[in-house]
Amino acid sequence: MALATNVLTTNPFSNSAVQVYTVPTGYTRDVVVTNNGPSPIVVGSSGVTFAAGVPLPVGQSLVLAGPTEALYAITTASGSTATCAVGLATAFSVI
Amino acid sequence: MPNLGAGVDPHYNLSPSGVQVYTPTPGVTATARFFNEGSQTAYIGGSGVTPANGLPILPSCKIELPNMTQSLFACSAYATTATNTTTSAVGNAGTASVASLTAAAGFVTGAWVAIGTGGNVEVVQISNGAGTTTLGFTAATNFVYDHKSGATVTVVTPSVAQLHVTPGVV
């Protein structure tokens, strides 16, 4: 189980891409992104769209092991909002 | 996504054009693990994945999705060259050609080109060579997005990524 520290909960966002994770300088950690709902979201790069990113249903998480790039998220429908929790994991084993 | 039999994980050499790499097992909690075993960044996402919008997986890194119920696609990054032109006709999503290039020098069969700018830029592979004003593309790389007349077409060099996909169920 991933042990998350320094969890950041984003402000509510909608179907306009917002940056939810900034790569820290000087060190690398695993990253856990959890959709806090209430709407499904899509996670990807700066140009993320509904058809292009990785879908993340409400309550689900994805884990990125090792260094990554900045992450962006949007909701999957116009007018819907969601928040997500982004944490830096200290250990890695989810599946 | 090829079915290689039980216990045999697929490995992909990715191009800048998205290819389906994961199909969820229906009716159960399906898991997916992606490991970038190459030296170039891979991107995963939906059917419209490109390096501009996909979820990046850096070399030697992996992503775990404990409950993934949708098909996923992947592509690699690319490097642009100085060879470019513009279109003078619309290219619609689902088609495999774009007409009336204002110049065709440097556009040869098998070359990869990036069309568009910003969020709808995508990479396709040329199926007919230079010497024509209608540029055709391989069927596997039909347009995912619409492209306006006057769109920039730039020859690119693929940065081929190797992706190891481990699908599973709980």
Chai-1 contact restraints between the chains, C-beta under 6 A:
chainA,res_idxA,chainB,res_idxB,connection_type,confidence,min_distance_angstrom,max_distance_angstrom,comment,restraint_id
A,V43,B,L55,contact,1.0,0.0,6.0,A-B,restraint_1
A,G44,B,G45,contact,1.0,0.0,6.0,A-B,restraint_2
A,G44,B,N53,contact,1.0,0.0,6.0,A-B,restraint_3
A,G44,B,G54,contact,1.0,0.0,6.0,A-B,restraint_4
A,G44,B,L55,contact,1.0,0.0,6.0,A-B,restraint_5
A,S45,B,N53,contact,1.0,0.0,6.0,A-B,restraint_6
A,S45,B,G54,contact,1.0,0.0,6.0,A-B,restraint_7
A,G47,B,A52,contact,1.0,0.0,6.0,A-B,restraint_8
A,G47,B,N53,contact,1.0,0.0,6.0,A-B,restraint_9
A,G47,B,G119,contact,1.0,0.0,6.0,A-B,restraint_10
A,V48,B,N53,contact,1.0,0.0,6.0,A-B,restraint_11
A,T49,B,N53,contact,1.0,0.0,6.0,A-B,restraint_12
A,A51,B,G46,contact,1.0,0.0,6.0,A-B,restraint_13
A,A51,B,S47,contact,1.0,0.0,6.0,A-B,restraint_14
A,A51,B,G48,contact,1.0,0.0,6.0,A-B,restraint_15
A,A52,B,G45,contact,1.0,0.0,6.0,A-B,restraint_16
A,A52,B,G46,contact,1.0,0.0,6.0,A-B,restraint_17
A,A52,B,G48,contact,1.0,0.0,6.0,A-B,restraint_18
A,A52,B,V49,contact,1.0,0.0,6.0,A-B,restraint_19
A,A52,B,N53,contact,1.0,0.0,6.0,A-B,restraint_20
A,G53,B,G45,contact,1.0,0.0,6.0,A-B,restraint_21
A,V54,B,I44,contact,1.0,0.0,6.0,A-B,restraint_22
A,V54,B,G45,contact,1.0,0.0,6.0,A-B,restraint_23
A,V54,B,L55,contact,1.0,0.0,6.0,A-B,restraint_24
A,P55,B,Q70,contact,1.0,0.0,6.0,A-B,restraint_25
A,Q60,B,N67,contact,1.0,0.0,6.0,A-B,restraint_26
A,L62,B,L65,contact,1.0,0.0,6.0,A-B,restraint_27
A,V63,B,E64,contact,1.0,0.0,6.0,A-B,restraint_28
A,L64,B,I63,contact,1.0,0.0,6.0,A-B,restraint_29
A,A65,B,C61,contact,1.0,0.0,6.0,A-B,restraint_30
A,A65,B,K62,contact,1.0,0.0,6.0,A-B,restraint_31
A,G66,B,C61,contact,1.0,0.0,6.0,A-B,restraint_32
A,P67,B,L58,contact,1.0,0.0,6.0,A-B,restraint_33
A,E69,B,P56,contact,1.0,0.0,6.0,A-B,restraint_34
A,V94,B,E64,contact,1.0,0.0,6.0,A-B,restraint_35
A,V94,B,P66,contact,1.0,0.0,6.0,A-B,restraint_36
A,I95,B,T31,contact,1.0,0.0,6.0,A-B,restraint_37
A,I95,B,E64,contact,1.0,0.0,6.0,A-B,restraint_38
A,I95,B,P66,contact,1.0,0.0,6.0,A-B,restraint_39
